[in-house]
Amino acid sequence: MATLFLIIIYLAFISLGLPDSMLGSAWPVMQIEYGTPIEMAGVLSMVIVAGTIISSLASEAVLNRLGTGKVTFISVAITAVSLLGFSLSPSILWLAICALPLGLGAGSIDAGLNNYVATHYKAHHMSWLHCFWGVGAMLGPIIMSHNIAGGHSWRDGYTVVSMIQFGLVVVLFLTLPLWKRVEQTNHTVEKEEQNISIDTFLPETHEKPLKIKGVKFALFTFLFYVGVEATMGLWGSSFLVNVKGLSASSAAQWVSMYYAGITVGRLLTGFVTFRFSNRDLIRAGQMIALLGAILLVIPLPEIFSLIGFILVGLGSAPIFPCMLHETPVRFGKKHSQKIMGYQMAVAYVGGAILPPLLGWVAAHTSFIIFPFVIVAYIIIMLISSERINSLMNKRQTI
């Protein structure tokens, strides 16, 4: 039963990743059809992320009331309907209307399943969970590029993904009794553990969470990590079409290779966590991502841009799940849940603000700035992360 349940959770995270990469891959074609400014993709992205932030902030109350299983089922149903709405939207206004519930559904799944796996499964499962998000994010551009290259509309790409989501809705509905059984079992175990350990737990600090040394640097790291990930996904195709001269279908395939890098990297990270520390994996990932971004800056043959996309994906792979898992180690268990919430909120803000900012600037200049901005984001992320490591080292020597 435990294995079947884990498979269902992984399938739900594939569904979470599928819509995330669709808009950026389809936008070069969508923009022409709607006759709208290129930076409008940033506005739609902000609407999606706004919905994600709202549902994430409300997730604790909703999860406590309905349970993880029902919330996941409802959220996937909402995203399925929203994606179908995208495929039928006659105008940008309707896209924006459909974008909000798409974000609302995504935020509930993200918060609920991340917390569930962090609570009930070992560390390597967190990397593999986000690996399956990468599977979905990789499949999105592949489905879209296949439809565009085959002479179909981008709308057909959204329809296909919507049907996949509806299929998962059926699976989640049929397995709702399984969720309830597992949650009741886990609740009993958690209560027993709490009774045993509550009197032996000592508070690690009397500081407010935001005043703990290193927390603000952690927030900066999350802000710019998601800034890199979301910017690559949203504007990668536009950069390849407008600067490198690729067709829209080829650009979408290249972006799928970026998500393939994240997917493969997180699969490997799940095994590597047995051998290397989170700190080592975060640093190595940032350096690999920086190398990939530099390849995008240097005017080399096209194949090096593809390698750059893949390297940025591979480097990004361990950063997010390892930073999440490192939170209690860095800042103590007493405040880890609250700090985790801050980190996720700031991560979503990074996804809401930084990609549209690049889109606005590029629309008034050129998409040639794209790789330079990615390099800058990674450097800021790296500096913030190393400042945390420095503070942790000082703490250990005291």
C-alpha positions as CSV (number, residue, x, y, z in Angstrom):
1,M,0.0,0.0,0.0
2,A,2.8,2.4,0.8
3,T,4.4,2.0,-2.6
4,L,1.1,2.5,-4.4
5,F,0.4,5.6,-2.3
6,L,3.9,7.0,-3.2
7,I,3.2,6.4,-6.9
8,I,0.0,8.4,-6.6
9,I,1.8,11.3,-5.0
10,Y,4.5,11.2,-7.7
11,L,1.7,11.3,-10.4
12,A,0.2,14.3,-8.7
13,F,3.5,16.1,-8.9
14,I,3.8,15.3,-12.6
15,S,0.4,17.0,-13.0
16,L,1.8,20.0,-11.0
17,G,4.8,20.3,-13.5
18,L,2.8,19.9,-16.7
19,P,1.2,23.4,-16.9
20,D,4.3,25.3,-15.5
21,S,6.2,25.1,-18.8
22,M,3.3,25.4,-21.3
23,L,2.9,29.2,-21.4
24,G,6.5,30.0,-22.1
25,S,6.8,27.3,-24.8
26,A,3.6,28.4,-26.6
27,W,4.0,32.1,-26.2
28,P,5.9,32.9,-29.4
29,V,2.9,31.5,-31.3
30,M,0.2,32.7,-28.9
31,Q,1.5,36.3,-29.0
32,I,1.2,36.4,-32.8
33,E,-2.4,35.0,-32.8
34,Y,-3.6,37.5,-30.1
35,G,-1.6,40.4,-31.5
36,T,-0.5,41.4,-28.0
37,P,2.8,42.8,-26.7
38,I,5.4,40.2,-25.9
39,E,5.6,41.2,-22.2
40,M,2.0,40.1,-21.7
41,A,3.2,36.6,-20.9
42,G,4.8,38.1,-17.8
43,V,1.4,39.5,-16.8
44,L,-0.3,36.1,-17.2
45,S,2.6,34.5,-15.3
46,M,2.0,37.0,-12.4
47,V,-1.7,36.1,-12.3
48,I,-0.9,32.4,-12.1
49,V,1.6,33.0,-9.3
50,A,-0.8,35.3,-7.5
51,G,-3.3,32.4,-7.4
52,T,-0.5,30.1,-6.2
53,I,0.5,32.5,-3.4
54,I,-3.2,32.8,-2.3
55,S,-3.8,29.1,-2.2
56,S,-0.4,28.4,-0.5
57,L,-1.2,30.9,2.3
58,A,-4.6,29.3,2.8
59,S,-3.3,25.7,2.5
60,E,-2.8,25.0,6.2
61,A,-6.5,25.7,7.0
62,V,-7.8,24.0,3.9
63,L,-5.6,20.9,4.4
64,N,-6.7,20.6,8.1
65,R,-10.3,20.8,7.1
66,L,-10.4,18.6,4.0
67,G,-7.2,16.4,4.2
68,T,-4.4,16.1,1.7
69,G,-6.3,13.6,-0.5
70,K,-9.4,15.7,-1.1
71,V,-7.3,18.9,-1.6
72,T,-5.1,17.2,-4.2
73,F,-8.2,15.8,-6.0
74,I,-9.9,19.2,-6.0
75,S,-6.8,21.1,-7.0
76,V,-6.0,18.8,-10.0
77,A,-9.6,19.1,-11.1
78,I,-9.3,22.9,-11.0
79,T,-6.1,22.9,-13.1
80,A,-7.7,20.5,-15.6
81,V,-10.7,22.9,-16.1
82,S,-8.3,25.9,-16.3
83,L,-6.1,24.3,-18.9
84,L,-9.2,23.5,-21.0
85,G,-10.2,27.1,-20.6
86,F,-6.8,28.1,-22.0
87,S,-7.4,26.0,-25.1
88,L,-10.8,27.7,-25.7
89,S,-9.9,31.3,-24.7
90,P,-10.9,33.8,-27.4
91,S,-8.9,36.7,-25.9
92,I,-6.1,37.6,-23.5
93,L,-8.7,38.6,-21.0
94,W,-10.1,35.1,-20.9
95,L,-6.5,33.7,-20.6
96,A,-6.0,35.9,-17.5
97,I,-9.4,34.7,-16.1
98,C,-8.3,31.1,-16.5
99,A,-4.8,31.8,-15.2
100,L,-6.0,32.6,-11.7
101,P,-7.6,29.2,-10.9
102,L,-4.7,27.5,-12.6
103,G,-2.5,29.1,-9.9
104,L,-4.9,28.4,-7.1
105,G,-4.9,24.7,-7.9
106,A,-1.1,24.5,-8.2
107,G,-0.5,26.2,-4.9
108,S,-2.6,23.8,-2.9
109,I,-0.9,20.7,-4.4
110,D,2.5,22.2,-3.9
111,A,2.1,23.1,-0.3
112,G,0.2,20.0,0.7
113,L,2.3,17.3,-1.0
114,N,5.7,19.0,-0.1
115,N,4.6,19.0,3.6
116,Y,3.3,15.5,3.4
117,V,6.5,14.0,1.9
118,A,8.7,16.0,4.2
119,T,6.8,14.8,7.2
120,H,6.3,11.1,6.3
121,Y,9.1,10.1,3.9
122,K,12.9,10.2,4.0
123,A,15.1,12.9,2.4
124,H,15.8,11.3,-0.9
125,H,12.0,11.1,-1.6
126,M,11.9,14.9,-1.6
127,S,14.4,15.0,-4.5
128,W,12.5,12.3,-6.3
129,L,9.2,14.1,-5.7
130,H,10.6,17.3,-7.4
131,C,12.1,15.0,-10.1
132,F,8.6,14.0,-11.0
133,W,7.6,17.7,-11.2
134,G,10.4,17.9,-13.7
135,V,8.9,15.0,-15.7
136,G,5.7,17.1,-16.0
137,A,7.6,20.3,-16.8
138,M,9.6,18.5,-19.5
139,L,6.5,16.9,-21.1
140,G,4.7,20.2,-21.4
141,P,7.0,21.7,-24.0
142,I,7.4,18.4,-25.8
143,I,3.6,18.1,-26.2
144,M,3.4,21.7,-27.3
145,S,6.2,21.5,-29.8
146,H,4.7,18.3,-31.2
147,N,1.4,20.0,-31.8
148,I,3.0,23.2,-33.3
149,A,5.4,21.3,-35.5
150,G,2.6,18.9,-36.7
151,G,0.6,21.8,-38.1
152,H,-1.8,21.9,-35.1
153,S,-2.6,24.9,-32.9
154,W,-1.1,25.6,-29.6
155,R,-4.6,25.2,-28.3
156,D,-4.4,21.5,-29.1
157,G,-1.4,21.3,-26.8
158,Y,-3.3,22.7,-24.0
159,T,-6.2,20.4,-24.7
160,V,-4.0,17.3,-24.6
161,V,-2.5,18.4,-21.2
162,S,-6.0,19.1,-19.9
163,M,-7.1,15.6,-20.8
164,I,-4.1,14.1,-19.0
165,Q,-5.1,16.1,-15.9
166,F,-8.7,14.9,-16.2
167,G,-7.4,11.3,-16.3
168,L,-5.5,11.9,-13.1
169,V,-8.6,13.4,-11.5
170,V,-10.3,10.1,-12.1
171,V,-7.4,8.2,-10.5
172,L,-7.4,10.5,-7.5
173,F,-11.1,10.2,-7.1
174,L,-10.9,6.4,-7.1
175,T,-8.1,6.4,-4.5
176,L,-9.6,8.8,-2.0
177,P,-10.4,6.0,0.4
178,L,-6.7,5.1,0.3
179,W,-5.7,8.6,1.2
180,K,-8.1,8.6,4.2
181,R,-6.7,5.3,5.5
182,V,-3.1,6.3,5.2
183,E,-3.8,9.8,6.8
184,Q,-5.6,8.1,9.8
185,T,-2.6,5.8,10.3
186,N,-0.1,8.6,10.1
187,H,-2.1,10.7,12.5
188,T,-2.1,7.9,15.1
189,V,1.7,7.5,14.7
190,E,2.3,11.3,15.0
191,K,0.2,11.5,18.2
192,E,2.2,8.7,19.8
193,E,5.5,10.3,18.8
194,Q,4.4,13.7,20.1
195,N,3.4,12.2,23.5
196,I,6.9,10.7,23.8
197,S,9.0,13.6,22.7
198,I,7.1,16.7,23.8
199,D,8.6,16.9,27.2
200,T,12.2,16.3,26.0
201,F,12.2,19.0,23.3
202,L,14.1,22.1,24.2
203,P,13.7,25.4,22.4
204,E,16.8,26.2,20.4
205,T,16.5,30.0,20.4
206,H,14.3,32.8,21.7
207,E,14.9,34.9,18.6
208,K,12.0,35.7,16.3
209,P,12.4,33.6,13.1
210,L,13.3,36.5,10.8
211,K,16.0,37.7,13.2
212,I,17.8,34.4,13.3
213,K,21.2,34.8,11.5
214,G,21.1,33.6,8.0
215,V,17.3,33.6,7.5
216,K,17.3,36.7,5.3
217,F,20.1,35.3,3.1
218,A,18.0,32.0,2.8
219,L,15.1,34.1,1.6
220,F,17.3,35.8,-1.0
221,T,18.5,32.4,-2.2
222,F,15.0,31.1,-2.7
223,L,13.9,34.4,-4.4
224,F,16.6,34.2,-7.0
225,Y,16.5,30.4,-7.4
226,V,12.9,30.5,-8.5
227,G,13.7,33.7,-10.4
228,V,16.1,31.6,-12.5
229,E,13.9,28.6,-12.9
230,A,10.8,30.6,-13.8
231,T,12.6,33.0,-16.1
232,M,14.3,30.2,-18.0
233,G,10.9,28.5,-18.5
234,L,8.9,31.6,-19.4
235,W,11.4,33.4,-21.7
236,G,13.7,30.6,-22.9
237,S,11.7,30.0,-26.1
238,S,11.4,33.8,-26.8
239,F,15.2,34.2,-26.5
240,L,15.8,31.3,-28.8
241,V,13.3,32.5,-31.4
242,N,14.2,36.2,-31.3
243,V,17.9,36.0,-30.7
244,K,19.1,32.6,-32.0
245,G,16.6,32.5,-34.9
246,L,15.1,29.1,-34.0
247,S,11.5,28.1,-35.0
248,A,8.9,28.1,-32.3
249,S,8.7,24.3,-32.3
250,S,12.5,23.9,-32.1
251,A,12.7,26.4,-29.3
252,A,10.0,24.5,-27.3
253,Q,12.0,21.3,-27.7
254,W,15.2,23.1,-26.4
255,V,13.3,24.4,-23.4
256,S,12.1,20.8,-22.7
257,M,15.8,19.9,-22.6
258,Y,16.2,22.4,-19.8
259,Y,13.5,20.7,-17.8
260,A,15.0,17.3,-18.7
261,G,18.2,18.5,-17.0
262,I,16.2,19.3,-13.9
263,T,14.4,16.0,-14.0
264,V,17.5,13.8,-14.5
265,G,19.4,15.9,-12.0
266,R,16.8,15.4,-9.3
267,L,16.6,11.7,-10.0
268,L,20.4,11.5,-9.5
269,T,20.3,13.8,-6.5
270,G,18.0,11.3,-4.7
271,F,20.8,8.8,-4.8
272,V,23.7,11.2,-4.2
273,T,22.1,12.5,-1.0
274,F,23.3,9.2,0.6
275,R,26.9,10.3,-0.1
276,F,27.1,14.1,-0.1
277,S,25.7,16.8,2.2
278,N,22.9,19.2,1.2
279,R,25.4,22.0,1.4
280,D,27.8,20.4,-1.0
281,L,25.0,19.6,-3.5
282,I,23.6,23.2,-3.3
283,R,27.0,24.7,-4.0
284,A,27.8,22.2,-6.8
285,G,24.4,22.9,-8.4
286,Q,24.9,26.6,-8.4
287,M,28.3,26.4,-10.0
288,I,27.0,24.1,-12.8
289,A,24.0,26.4,-13.4
290,L,26.4,29.4,-13.6
291,L,28.6,27.5,-16.2
292,G,25.5,26.8,-18.3
293,A,24.3,30.4,-18.1
294,I,27.8,31.7,-19.2
295,L,27.6,29.4,-22.2
296,L,24.4,31.2,-23.2
297,V,26.2,34.6,-22.9
298,I,29.2,33.7,-25.1
299,P,28.4,33.9,-28.9
300,L,29.1,30.3,-29.7
301,P,27.4,27.9,-32.2
302,E,23.8,26.9,-31.5
303,I,24.7,23.6,-30.0
304,F,26.4,25.3,-27.0
305,S,23.2,27.2,-26.2
306,L,21.5,23.8,-26.0
307,I,24.2,22.6,-23.7
308,G,23.8,25.7,-21.7
309,F,20.1,25.1,-21.2
310,I,20.8,21.6,-20.1
311,L,23.5,22.6,-17.7
312,V,21.3,25.3,-16.1
313,G,18.7,22.6,-15.6
314,L,21.1,20.1,-14.2
315,G,22.6,22.7,-11.8
316,S,19.2,23.8,-10.7
317,A,18.1,20.3,-9.9
318,P,19.5,19.8,-6.3
319,I,19.1,23.4,-5.1
320,F,15.5,23.7,-4.3
321,P,14.8,20.3,-2.6
322,C,18.2,20.4,-0.7
323,M,17.5,23.9,0.6
324,L,14.1,22.8,1.8
325,H,15.6,19.8,3.6
326,E,18.4,21.9,5.1
327,T,16.0,24.3,6.8
328,P,15.8,22.6,10.2
329,V,19.6,22.0,10.2
330,R,20.3,25.7,9.5
331,F,17.7,27.3,11.8
332,G,16.5,24.7,14.3
333,K,13.4,22.6,14.4
334,K,11.5,25.0,16.6
335,H,11.2,27.6,13.9
336,S,11.7,25.5,10.8
337,Q,8.0,25.2,9.9
338,K,7.5,29.0,10.0
339,I,10.7,29.7,8.2
340,M,9.7,27.1,5.6
341,G,6.5,29.1,5.0
342,Y,8.5,32.3,4.6
343,Q,10.8,30.6,2.1
344,M,8.0,29.2,0.0
345,A,6.2,32.6,0.0
346,V,9.4,34.5,-1.1
347,A,10.0,31.8,-3.7
348,Y,6.6,32.4,-5.2
349,V,7.3,36.2,-5.1
350,G,10.5,35.6,-7.1
351,G,8.4,33.7,-9.7
352,A,5.9,36.5,-9.8
353,I,8.2,39.4,-10.1
354,L,11.5,38.5,-11.7
355,P,10.3,36.9,-15.0
356,P,7.8,39.7,-15.8
357,L,10.6,42.2,-15.0
358,L,12.9,40.6,-17.6
359,G,10.0,40.5,-20.1
360,W,9.3,44.2,-19.7
361,V,12.9,45.2,-20.1
362,A,13.4,42.9,-23.0
363,A,10.3,44.2,-24.8
364,H,11.8,47.7,-24.6
365,T,15.4,46.6,-25.5
366,S,16.1,43.1,-26.8
367,F,16.0,39.5,-25.6
368,I,19.8,39.5,-25.9
369,I,19.8,40.5,-22.2
370,F,18.2,37.2,-21.2
371,P,21.4,35.2,-20.5
372,F,23.1,38.2,-18.8
373,V,20.1,38.4,-16.4
374,I,20.2,34.7,-15.7
375,V,24.0,34.9,-14.9
376,A,23.2,37.9,-12.5
377,Y,20.4,36.0,-10.7
378,I,22.6,32.9,-10.2
379,I,25.5,35.0,-8.9
380,I,23.3,36.7,-6.3
381,M,21.8,33.3,-5.3
382,L,25.4,31.9,-4.9
383,I,26.6,34.8,-2.8
384,S,23.5,34.6,-0.5
385,S,23.9,30.8,-0.1
386,E,27.6,31.1,0.7
387,R,26.9,33.8,3.3
388,I,24.6,31.3,5.1
389,N,27.4,28.7,5.0
390,S,29.8,31.2,6.5
391,L,27.4,31.9,9.3
392,M,26.8,28.2,9.9
393,N,30.6,27.6,10.1
394,K,31.0,30.4,12.6
395,R,28.2,29.0,14.7
396,Q,29.9,25.6,14.8
397,T,33.2,27.0,16.0
398,I,31.6,28.9,18.9
